């Protein structure tokens, strides 16, 4: 398993706790894998690194308390323990691989305050993305669509191999796969993501239509005034609610 090395490093000090920890982590890892499948397909961006990071977070939680406890990221946002699941006692959290700029984090915190005041919750599934991360996503989508053989050079392609990924990206968009290009291309009509500029966030909850209307209400509330950036657009996507910031 991907996190066995982590367990050996951080696990219990003697036989029984470590065995318990292994069983517990095996169960949690299975749950994480099972529960993440539908949303990973739709609305997350680096599932592999996410699963590794998620396992690490669980181990860290084991180390600091008897049961899994939420960890707060350096940006002040609590991290999920189970991917896409809100930890107890919080109104907002982010998946472990999500990177937020200070401006994005200030919006997430303000929205968390708004949610807490209403007994509601949300989980952040994407913040600032890199061009490399976006290219990795294109590679994943091509593989999911069974089209890897059509683009034999794609797997090894870097951001500089514009011609290679541009073909694959156009193939996906022609099939209505919602995905942005990893970088702008001079002279080409290429749509890039506001996530690359740190000006977009994706969120989920148990009811995305409700989440969408809460974000709209939040953007007009005094809570939004605490944040460094403001919501300039809200899009209900298939597996998440996407907001643009400015
Ligand atoms: Zn988005």
Boltz pocket constraint, residues with backbone or C-beta under 6 A from the ligand:
constraints:
  - pocket:
      binder: B
      contacts: [[A, 126], [A, 195], [A, 200], [A, 201], [A, 202], [A, 241], [A, 242], [A, 243]]
      max_distance: 6.0
